[in-house]
Amino acid sequence: MRRFVLAFCAILSSVLTLLLAAFVSSGCMVGIVCCGIAHGVCIPLLGIAWGARYSIGSKGMQSLVVLSFLIAYALYFVFPFAPYKGGLVCVAVMPLASWALWRIDVRNRDALVRKVDESQEKKDAGRSLAFLGELFNGSWELSGIPWRALAAVLLAAFVGNMVASAAMGFSYENADGLFRGGAFVCACIATMALVPLTSDGSSLSASAAYRLTLTFSAVGLIGILASDGSAIALCGALVQGCAFFFQVLIIVSVSRATWEKALSPLLSFSMAQAVTAAVVLAGNVVGKQVNVGDASCPGVFEWACGLAMLALFLIMVKQAANADAALPEVSDAVAMGEKSECSQDENGLFSHRDEPCFDSTEVSLEEKVALFATAFELTKRESEVFSYLSKGRTLPYIADELFVMTGTVKTHTVHIYRKLGVKSKQELIDLFEGWKKD
């Protein structure tokens, strides 16, 4: 990525914000459409930059993703209370501030990458930062993305967007209430997913937040049907807010899979953005068609809400019948540590352990690791990775300890396996335990 691309997008977005306000005041529809198209290119690029940075992060990034959405909705409520010009200036400055923060964070990450991995080289002369190479590290197989877990979230998100779009209608007279109420509902769920709510100090997991969001969606749909349209603003906002949060869960789930399964951040986040955009678009298009059908044949909207309610009910039954399909934890800060469980692939790079990984406290263990690494001509970085592998640690755990990406650890692990002539972690441990210095 060229150095000036994101800076140009940030500057252009700020200018377009000011122009958009002027075009709205004058009623110039051509200018509004042009600004909207340009924003549709610039803003997603800035979002992708931050999303890729999230995907490079470790297990703590999932809570940060939810927190970023919470802050965004907080700003959504604050800006309308500012004086017109003051609020407009704040909105115009936000893209520049976002780019500046991203640049500072990326430079810090770049320094860390160079410090912990001296072998990291720039693969493309056009890239100004070494850390950007991390975006391409890891597996590029789509099978690593948790499609089964995502399917339930995508269906629920589609239902929410469809009902909200149909309730909004073509005049958009209900848009302000639906979006404002939806943002409030989403902010409440995000807060519950972050703030400890139990006596042991743990917060909601992603699976618990998902079930809670499904329940809120069902309550909103029941309210729409029971009130015969009189409470459509309130109940529609509830459904809209749940649809917002389902999009958060999509990004959280894919980001966690990136860390656990050593996926390429560029692949995982691009897929997360693609499926989210597709679901939002499909839900809104179908919702408008429901609105058209209701105008010519009254009752179509109620039927659509009933079918949506049935779909949510089937999802709830499926989730209850198959607890293994639950989403990864959002706030689980320990689960991927010593008790991490990973599926084993054909190369044995991920192992499944039912009890905590062993950790020898013998002082001679470090000396044995050093001698073993020297005997098999392991590099300094490979020796560090091997020291964790010899204790049974998982790849995500090692990545978090060494402040690198899981895909980078996987690359080092493959090199270690080749040098040792083993095909799995168990063979590596057996070789190490049975090895004696001549």
Disulfide bonds with the S-S distance in Angstrom:
none
